[in-house]
């Protein structure tokens, strides 16, 4: 079964992001999308097999930039998207506290999500995106003292397959979410 992602991704992502990012503290009174990138393989929703990665600024700082790039190491699977090896984008628009950037990317694919905190440090984490999955990632804290918070992983429709724990999976059984050690 191919999972197709329809155009309403933005509306779904926006409403879910508001709840996930604004609920993290008083400093996050805003909650709007600063920038959005749609990979060319995801542009035609009738043929796209994609998912969504959202990066929210949940702390008392501004993100200087956010990037999502395909990892060199991908699962040995027929499920890996053919466009995965070339997928990547850096958004240089500042993301103030409470706001977010959205990336609509090919799935199944392993990515590295990187952020630069304005006047602070850079952080990264490895993610695996399955078709129809949305990952909401965020860093919380201050410019000097910050850390990744647990990612929120959800499906974008009821048609997305899940495992017995309710986590979105691809047809190969790979789970959507954070990669613990780049293993699959």
Order of alpha helices (4+ residues) and beta strands (2+ residues): alpha-beta-beta-beta-beta-beta-beta-beta-beta-beta-beta
